[in-house]
Amino acid sequence: MAMDGHIHELSEKHQKLEELIETEMALPDWDEIKVAALKKEKLRIKDELERLRSSIH
């Protein structure tokens, strides 16, 4: 089903963003603006995932 593929793709993007955030914050001089933007995108994807999952059930 196409919806499942889209959900899977978004889940992978969400996980990759989490990894990017952790990597960036591990740096001694990490960029607050970059981390904030990554977190905002991660939250947007999470909201989209929840919306898609609720539309299936």
N, CA, C and O atoms as a Maestro MAE file, in Angstrom:
{
 s_m_m2io_version
 :::
 2.0.0
}

f_m_ct {
 s_m_title
 :::
 protein
 m_atom[228] {
  # First column is atom index #
  i_m_mmod_type
  r_m_x_coord
  r_m_y_coord
  r_m_z_coord
  i_m_residue_number
  s_m_chain_name
  s_m_pdb_residue_name
  s_m_pdb_atom_name
  i_m_atomic_number
  :::
  1 25 0.832 -1.181 0.000 1 A "MET " " N  " 7
  2 3 0.000 0.000 0.000 1 A "MET " " CA " 6
  3 2 0.884 1.256 0.000 1 A "MET " " C  " 6
  4 15 1.882 1.301 0.720 1 A "MET " " O  " 8
  5 25 0.542 2.246 -0.776 2 A "ALA " " N  " 7
  6 3 1.333 3.466 -0.915 2 A "ALA " " CA " 6
  7 2 1.443 4.224 0.398 2 A "ALA " " C  " 6
  8 15 2.480 4.818 0.692 2 A "ALA " " O  " 8
  9 25 0.379 4.205 1.183 3 A "MET " " N  " 7
  10 3 0.382 4.923 2.462 3 A "MET " " CA " 6
  11 2 1.439 4.344 3.397 3 A "MET " " C  " 6
  12 15 2.153 5.086 4.072 3 A "MET " " O  " 8
  13 25 1.538 3.011 3.435 4 A "ASP " " N  " 7
  14 3 2.538 2.358 4.287 4 A "ASP " " CA " 6
  15 2 3.952 2.753 3.876 4 A "ASP " " C  " 6
  16 15 4.813 2.971 4.728 4 A "ASP " " O  " 8
  17 25 4.185 2.843 2.589 5 A "GLY " " N  " 7
  18 3 5.491 3.243 2.088 5 A "GLY " " CA " 6
  19 2 5.827 4.670 2.491 5 A "GLY " " C  " 6
  20 15 6.961 4.972 2.861 5 A "GLY " " O  " 8
  21 25 4.844 5.531 2.416 6 A "HIS " " N  " 7
  22 3 5.042 6.930 2.791 6 A "HIS " " CA " 6
  23 2 5.325 7.043 4.293 6 A "HIS " " C  " 6
  24 15 6.199 7.803 4.710 6 A "HIS " " O  " 8
  25 25 4.591 6.294 5.087 7 A "ILE " " N  " 7
  26 3 4.803 6.296 6.538 7 A "ILE " " CA " 6
  27 2 6.200 5.776 6.864 7 A "ILE " " C  " 6
  28 15 6.890 6.325 7.723 7 A "ILE " " O  " 8
  29 25 6.607 4.728 6.180 8 A "HIS " " N  " 7
  30 3 7.941 4.164 6.405 8 A "HIS " " CA " 6
  31 2 9.022 5.189 6.039 8 A "HIS " " C  " 6
  32 15 9.997 5.358 6.771 8 A "HIS " " O  " 8
  33 25 8.844 5.858 4.920 9 A "GLU " " N  " 7
  34 3 9.807 6.867 4.465 9 A "GLU " " CA " 6
  35 2 9.907 8.010 5.485 9 A "GLU " " C  " 6
  36 15 11.004 8.458 5.818 9 A "GLU " " O  " 8
  37 25 8.770 8.470 5.971 10 A "LEU " " N  " 7
  38 3 8.769 9.544 6.969 10 A "LEU " " CA " 6
  39 2 9.403 9.077 8.279 10 A "LEU " " C  " 6
  40 15 10.104 9.848 8.935 10 A "LEU " " O  " 8
  41 25 9.167 7.841 8.657 11 A "SER " " N  " 7
  42 3 9.772 7.299 9.879 11 A "SER " " CA " 6
  43 2 11.291 7.275 9.772 11 A "SER " " C  " 6
  44 15 11.997 7.587 10.731 11 A "SER " " O  " 8
  45 25 11.787 6.902 8.597 12 A "GLU " " N  " 7
  46 3 13.231 6.894 8.380 12 A "GLU " " CA " 6
  47 2 13.799 8.310 8.435 12 A "GLU " " C  " 6
  48 15 14.858 8.530 9.024 12 A "GLU " " O  " 8
  49 25 13.105 9.267 7.828 13 A "LYS " " N  " 7
  50 3 13.553 10.659 7.884 13 A "LYS " " CA " 6
  51 2 13.576 11.166 9.323 13 A "LYS " " C  " 6
  52 15 14.497 11.876 9.727 13 A "LYS " " O  " 8
  53 25 12.556 10.797 10.087 14 A "HIS " " N  " 7
  54 3 12.466 11.200 11.492 14 A "HIS " " CA " 6
  55 2 13.670 10.655 12.268 14 A "HIS " " C  " 6
  56 15 14.286 11.381 13.049 14 A "HIS " " O  " 8
  57 25 14.000 9.393 12.056 15 A "GLN " " N  " 7
  58 3 15.139 8.770 12.740 15 A "GLN " " CA " 6
  59 2 16.455 9.427 12.321 15 A "GLN " " C  " 6
  60 15 17.321 9.666 13.163 15 A "GLN " " O  " 8
  61 25 16.612 9.717 11.047 16 A "LYS " " N  " 7
  62 3 17.846 10.359 10.570 16 A "LYS " " CA " 6
  63 2 18.002 11.756 11.164 16 A "LYS " " C  " 6
  64 15 19.112 12.175 11.490 16 A "LYS " " O  " 8
  65 25 16.898 12.469 11.302 17 A "LEU " " N  " 7
  66 3 16.957 13.790 11.927 17 A "LEU " " CA " 6
  67 2 17.379 13.667 13.386 17 A "LEU " " C  " 6
  68 15 18.166 14.481 13.870 17 A "LEU " " O  " 8
  69 25 16.875 12.675 14.083 18 A "GLU " " N  " 7
  70 3 17.271 12.447 15.471 18 A "GLU " " CA " 6
  71 2 18.774 12.221 15.562 18 A "GLU " " C  " 6
  72 15 19.443 12.765 16.441 18 A "GLU " " O  " 8
  73 25 19.295 11.413 14.647 19 A "GLU " " N  " 7
  74 3 20.728 11.138 14.626 19 A "GLU " " CA " 6
  75 2 21.528 12.408 14.313 19 A "GLU " " C  " 6
  76 15 22.571 12.646 14.922 19 A "GLU " " O  " 8
  77 25 21.048 13.216 13.374 20 A "LEU " " N  " 7
  78 3 21.723 14.472 13.048 20 A "LEU " " CA " 6
  79 2 21.746 15.416 14.244 20 A "LEU " " C  " 6
  80 15 22.762 16.056 14.517 20 A "LEU " " O  " 8
  81 25 20.639 15.501 14.948 21 A "ILE " " N  " 7
  82 3 20.552 16.362 16.131 21 A "ILE " " CA " 6
  83 2 21.556 15.898 17.188 21 A "ILE " " C  " 6
  84 15 22.294 16.710 17.746 21 A "ILE " " O  " 8
  85 25 21.579 14.605 17.456 22 A "GLU " " N  " 7
  86 3 22.518 14.068 18.446 22 A "GLU " " CA " 6
  87 2 23.965 14.320 18.034 22 A "GLU " " C  " 6
  88 15 24.794 14.685 18.868 22 A "GLU " " O  " 8
  89 25 24.269 14.129 16.762 23 A "THR " " N  " 7
  90 3 25.622 14.351 16.264 23 A "THR " " CA " 6
  91 2 26.016 15.811 16.402 23 A "THR " " C  " 6
  92 15 27.114 16.124 16.860 23 A "THR " " O  " 8
  93 25 25.124 16.696 16.008 24 A "GLU " " N  " 7
  94 3 25.405 18.129 16.083 24 A "GLU " " CA " 6
  95 2 25.611 18.564 17.538 24 A "GLU " " C  " 6
  96 15 26.536 19.320 17.833 24 A "GLU " " O  " 8
  97 25 24.757 18.090 18.442 25 A "MET " " N  " 7
  98 3 24.848 18.517 19.835 25 A "MET " " CA " 6
  99 2 26.061 17.916 20.552 25 A "MET " " C  " 6
  100 15 26.443 18.387 21.623 25 A "MET " " O  " 8
  101 25 26.654 16.896 19.975 26 A "ALA " " N  " 7
  102 3 27.855 16.296 20.561 26 A "ALA " " CA " 6
  103 2 29.096 17.141 20.271 26 A "ALA " " C  " 6
  104 15 30.133 16.967 20.911 26 A "ALA " " O  " 8
  105 25 28.989 18.043 19.316 27 A "LEU " " N  " 7
  106 3 30.118 18.906 18.988 27 A "LEU " " CA " 6
  107 2 30.291 19.965 20.079 27 A "LEU " " C  " 6
  108 15 29.309 20.448 20.643 27 A "LEU " " O  " 8
  109 25 31.534 20.319 20.372 28 A "PRO " " N  " 7
  110 3 31.764 21.314 21.425 28 A "PRO " " CA " 6
  111 2 31.177 22.696 21.090 28 A "PRO " " C  " 6
  112 15 30.773 23.432 21.990 28 A "PRO " " O  " 8
  113 25 31.133 23.035 19.830 29 A "ASP " " N  " 7
  114 3 30.614 24.353 19.423 29 A "ASP " " CA " 6
  115 2 29.389 24.204 18.524 29 A "ASP " " C  " 6
  116 15 29.308 24.807 17.455 29 A "ASP " " O  " 8
  117 25 28.428 23.377 18.987 30 A "TRP " " N  " 7
  118 3 27.255 23.091 18.164 30 A "TRP " " CA " 6
  119 2 26.426 24.343 17.923 30 A "TRP " " C  " 6
  120 15 26.413 25.274 18.729 30 A "TRP " " O  " 8
  121 25 25.750 24.336 16.809 31 A "ASP " " N  " 7
  122 3 24.995 25.495 16.322 31 A "ASP " " CA " 6
  123 2 23.538 25.405 16.790 31 A "ASP " " C  " 6
  124 15 22.784 24.538 16.350 31 A "ASP " " O  " 8
  125 25 23.160 26.312 17.684 32 A "GLU " " N  " 7
  126 3 21.796 26.311 18.233 32 A "GLU " " CA " 6
  127 2 20.737 26.498 17.156 32 A "GLU " " C  " 6
  128 15 19.679 25.870 17.192 32 A "GLU " " O  " 8
  129 25 21.033 27.366 16.204 33 A "ILE " " N  " 7
  130 3 20.061 27.645 15.139 33 A "ILE " " CA " 6
  131 2 19.859 26.412 14.266 33 A "ILE " " C  " 6
  132 15 18.733 26.087 13.891 33 A "ILE " " O  " 8
  133 25 20.946 25.733 13.949 34 A "LYS " " N  " 7
  134 3 20.851 24.517 13.137 34 A "LYS " " CA " 6
  135 2 20.064 23.442 13.878 34 A "LYS " " C  " 6
  136 15 19.206 22.783 13.291 34 A "LYS " " O  " 8
  137 25 20.354 23.261 15.169 35 A "VAL " " N  " 7
  138 3 19.651 22.250 15.967 35 A "VAL " " CA " 6
  139 2 18.170 22.601 16.074 35 A "VAL " " C  " 6
  140 15 17.317 21.719 15.979 35 A "VAL " " O  " 8
  141 25 17.862 23.871 16.269 36 A "ALA " " N  " 7
  142 3 16.455 24.286 16.361 36 A "ALA " " CA " 6
  143 2 15.718 23.985 15.058 36 A "ALA " " C  " 6
  144 15 14.577 23.524 15.076 36 A "ALA " " O  " 8
  145 25 16.373 24.245 13.934 37 A "ALA " " N  " 7
  146 3 15.749 23.968 12.633 37 A "ALA " " CA " 6
  147 2 15.538 22.466 12.440 37 A "ALA " " C  " 6
  148 15 14.498 22.043 11.934 37 A "ALA " " O  " 8
  149 25 16.521 21.665 12.842 38 A "LEU " " N  " 7
  150 3 16.388 20.209 12.732 38 A "LEU " " CA " 6
  151 2 15.257 19.699 13.626 38 A "LEU " " C  " 6
  152 15 14.488 18.825 13.225 38 A "LEU " " O  " 8
  153 25 15.161 20.244 14.831 39 A "LYS " " N  " 7
  154 3 14.098 19.828 15.742 39 A "LYS " " CA " 6
  155 2 12.725 20.222 15.208 39 A "LYS " " C  " 6
  156 15 11.759 19.472 15.350 39 A "LYS " " O  " 8
  157 25 12.643 21.389 14.599 40 A "LYS " " N  " 7
  158 3 11.377 21.846 14.024 40 A "LYS " " CA " 6
  159 2 10.939 20.916 12.886 40 A "LYS " " C  " 6
  160 15 9.766 20.555 12.784 40 A "LYS " " O  " 8
  161 25 11.887 20.541 12.044 41 A "GLU " " N  " 7
  162 3 11.579 19.617 10.941 41 A "GLU " " CA " 6
  163 2 11.191 18.245 11.482 41 A "GLU " " C  " 6
  164 15 10.273 17.608 10.965 41 A "GLU " " O  " 8
  165 25 11.890 17.789 12.523 42 A "LYS " " N  " 7
  166 3 11.575 16.503 13.132 42 A "LYS " " CA " 6
  167 2 10.153 16.513 13.692 42 A "LYS " " C  " 6
  168 15 9.412 15.543 13.529 42 A "LYS " " O  " 8
  169 25 9.776 17.599 14.345 43 A "LEU " " N  " 7
  170 3 8.427 17.723 14.900 43 A "LEU " " CA " 6
  171 2 7.377 17.756 13.789 43 A "LEU " " C  " 6
  172 15 6.306 17.163 13.925 43 A "LEU " " O  " 8
  173 25 7.687 18.448 12.692 44 A "ARG " " N  " 7
  174 3 6.758 18.496 11.559 44 A "ARG " " CA " 6
  175 2 6.520 17.091 11.008 44 A "ARG " " C  " 6
  176 15 5.386 16.723 10.701 44 A "ARG " " O  " 8
  177 25 7.584 16.318 10.887 45 A "ILE " " N  " 7
  178 3 7.468 14.951 10.381 45 A "ILE " " CA " 6
  179 2 6.690 14.082 11.372 45 A "ILE " " C  " 6
  180 15 5.865 13.264 10.966 45 A "ILE " " O  " 8
  181 25 6.952 14.258 12.672 46 A "LYS " " N  " 7
  182 3 6.222 13.494 13.685 46 A "LYS " " CA " 6
  183 2 4.725 13.781 13.592 46 A "LYS " " C  " 6
  184 15 3.908 12.861 13.640 46 A "LYS " " O  " 8
  185 25 4.370 15.053 13.460 47 A "ASP " " N  " 7
  186 3 2.955 15.420 13.341 47 A "ASP " " CA " 6
  187 2 2.326 14.798 12.094 47 A "ASP " " C  " 6
  188 15 1.191 14.325 12.132 47 A "ASP " " O  " 8
  189 25 3.071 14.805 10.996 48 A "GLU " " N  " 7
  190 3 2.577 14.206 9.753 48 A "GLU " " CA " 6
  191 2 2.390 12.699 9.927 48 A "GLU " " C  " 6
  192 15 1.393 12.138 9.472 48 A "GLU " " O  " 8
  193 25 3.343 12.048 10.582 49 A "LEU " " N  " 7
  194 3 3.227 10.608 10.841 49 A "LEU " " CA " 6
  195 2 1.988 10.297 11.675 49 A "LEU " " C  " 6
  196 15 1.241 9.369 11.365 49 A "LEU " " O  " 8
  197 25 1.776 11.066 12.721 50 A "GLU " " N  " 7
  198 3 0.606 10.841 13.564 50 A "GLU " " CA " 6
  199 2 -0.688 11.045 12.787 50 A "GLU " " C  " 6
  200 15 -1.644 10.286 12.950 50 A "GLU " " O  " 8
  201 25 -0.716 12.070 11.943 51 A "ARG " " N  " 7
  202 3 -1.904 12.331 11.135 51 A "ARG " " CA " 6
  203 2 -2.168 11.167 10.180 51 A "ARG " " C  " 6
  204 15 -3.305 10.718 10.045 51 A "ARG " " O  " 8
  205 25 -1.122 10.684 9.523 52 A "LEU " " N  " 7
  206 3 -1.283 9.577 8.584 52 A "LEU " " CA " 6
  207 2 -1.703 8.295 9.290 52 A "LEU " " C  " 6
  208 15 -2.589 7.580 8.822 52 A "LEU " " O  " 8
  209 25 -1.063 8.012 10.415 53 A "ARG " " N  " 7
  210 3 -1.400 6.795 11.159 53 A "ARG " " CA " 6
  211 2 -2.840 6.834 11.670 53 A "ARG " " C  " 6
  212 15 -3.532 5.816 11.658 53 A "ARG " " O  " 8
  213 25 -3.289 7.998 12.115 54 A "SER " " N  " 7
  214 3 -4.666 8.082 12.616 54 A "SER " " CA " 6
  215 2 -5.680 7.979 11.485 54 A "SER " " C  " 6
  216 15 -6.811 7.548 11.711 54 A "SER " " O  " 8
  217 25 -5.297 8.364 10.280 55 A "SER " " N  " 7
  218 3 -6.227 8.269 9.154 55 A "SER " " CA " 6
  219 2 -6.385 6.826 8.679 55 A "SER " " C  " 6
  220 15 -7.374 6.490 8.028 55 A "SER " " O  " 8
  221 25 -5.418 5.981 9.001 56 A "ILE " " N  " 7
  222 3 -5.493 4.573 8.624 56 A "ILE " " CA " 6
  223 2 -6.447 3.825 9.540 56 A "ILE " " C  " 6
  224 15 -7.185 2.948 9.091 56 A "ILE " " O  " 8
  225 25 -6.436 4.168 10.825 57 A "HIS " " N  " 7
  226 3 -7.226 3.439 11.830 57 A "HIS " " CA " 6
  227 2 -8.578 3.991 11.988 57 A "HIS " " C  " 6
  228 15 -9.360 3.488 12.794 57 A "HIS " " O  " 8
  :::
 }
 m_bond[227] {
  # First column is bond index #
  i_m_from
  i_m_to
  i_m_order
  :::
  1 1 2 1
  2 2 3 1
  3 3 4 2
  4 3 5 1
  5 5 6 1
  6 6 7 1
  7 7 8 2
  8 7 9 1
  9 9 10 1
  10 10 11 1
  11 11 12 2
  12 11 13 1
  13 13 14 1
  14 14 15 1
  15 15 16 2
  16 15 17 1
  17 17 18 1
  18 18 19 1
  19 19 20 2
  20 19 21 1
  21 21 22 1
  22 22 23 1
  23 23 24 2
  24 23 25 1
  25 25 26 1
  26 26 27 1
  27 27 28 2
  28 27 29 1
  29 29 30 1
  30 30 31 1
  31 31 32 2
  32 31 33 1
  33 33 34 1
  34 34 35 1
  35 35 36 2
  36 35 37 1
  37 37 38 1
  38 38 39 1
  39 39 40 2
  40 39 41 1
  41 41 42 1
  42 42 43 1
  43 43 44 2
  44 43 45 1
  45 45 46 1
  46 46 47 1
  47 47 48 2
  48 47 49 1
  49 49 50 1
  50 50 51 1
  51 51 52 2
  52 51 53 1
  53 53 54 1
  54 54 55 1
  55 55 56 2
  56 55 57 1
  57 57 58 1
  58 58 59 1
  59 59 60 2
  60 59 61 1
  61 61 62 1
  62 62 63 1
  63 63 64 2
  64 63 65 1
  65 65 66 1
  66 66 67 1
  67 67 68 2
  68 67 69 1
  69 69 70 1
  70 70 71 1
  71 71 72 2
  72 71 73 1
  73 73 74 1
  74 74 75 1
  75 75 76 2
  76 75 77 1
  77 77 78 1
  78 78 79 1
  79 79 80 2
  80 79 81 1
  81 81 82 1
  82 82 83 1
  83 83 84 2
  84 83 85 1
  85 85 86 1
  86 86 87 1
  87 87 88 2
  88 87 89 1
  89 89 90 1
  90 90 91 1
  91 91 92 2
  92 91 93 1
  93 93 94 1
  94 94 95 1
  95 95 96 2
  96 95 97 1
  97 97 98 1
  98 98 99 1
  99 99 100 2
  100 99 101 1
  101 101 102 1
  102 102 103 1
  103 103 104 2
  104 103 105 1
  105 105 106 1
  106 106 107 1
  107 107 108 2
  108 107 109 1
  109 109 110 1
  110 110 111 1
  111 111 112 2
  112 111 113 1
  113 113 114 1
  114 114 115 1
  115 115 116 2
  116 115 117 1
  117 117 118 1
  118 118 119 1
  119 119 120 2
  120 119 121 1
  121 121 122 1
  122 122 123 1
  123 123 124 2
  124 123 125 1
  125 125 126 1
  126 126 127 1
  127 127 128 2
  128 127 129 1
  129 129 130 1
  130 130 131 1
  131 131 132 2
  132 131 133 1
  133 133 134 1
  134 134 135 1
  135 135 136 2
  136 135 137 1
  137 137 138 1
  138 138 139 1
  139 139 140 2
  140 139 141 1
  141 141 142 1
  142 142 143 1
  143 143 144 2
  144 143 145 1
  145 145 146 1
  146 146 147 1
  147 147 148 2
  148 147 149 1
  149 149 150 1
  150 150 151 1
  151 151 152 2
  152 151 153 1
  153 153 154 1
  154 154 155 1
  155 155 156 2
  156 155 157 1
  157 157 158 1
  158 158 159 1
  159 159 160 2
  160 159 161 1
  161 161 162 1
  162 162 163 1
  163 163 164 2
  164 163 165 1
  165 165 166 1
  166 166 167 1
  167 167 168 2
  168 167 169 1
  169 169 170 1
  170 170 171 1
  171 171 172 2
  172 171 173 1
  173 173 174 1
  174 174 175 1
  175 175 176 2
  176 175 177 1
  177 177 178 1
  178 178 179 1
  179 179 180 2
  180 179 181 1
  181 181 182 1
  182 182 183 1
  183 183 184 2
  184 183 185 1
  185 185 186 1
  186 186 187 1
  187 187 188 2
  188 187 189 1
  189 189 190 1
  190 190 191 1
  191 191 192 2
  192 191 193 1
  193 193 194 1
  194 194 195 1
  195 195 196 2
  196 195 197 1
  197 197 198 1
  198 198 199 1
  199 199 200 2
  200 199 201 1
  201 201 202 1
  202 202 203 1
  203 203 204 2
  204 203 205 1
  205 205 206 1
  206 206 207 1
  207 207 208 2
  208 207 209 1
  209 209 210 1
  210 210 211 1
  211 211 212 2
  212 211 213 1
  213 213 214 1
  214 214 215 1
  215 215 216 2
  216 215 217 1
  217 217 218 1
  218 218 219 1
  219 219 220 2
  220 219 221 1
  221 221 222 1
  222 222 223 1
  223 223 224 2
  224 223 225 1
  225 225 226 1
  226 226 227 1
  227 227 228 2
  :::
 }
}
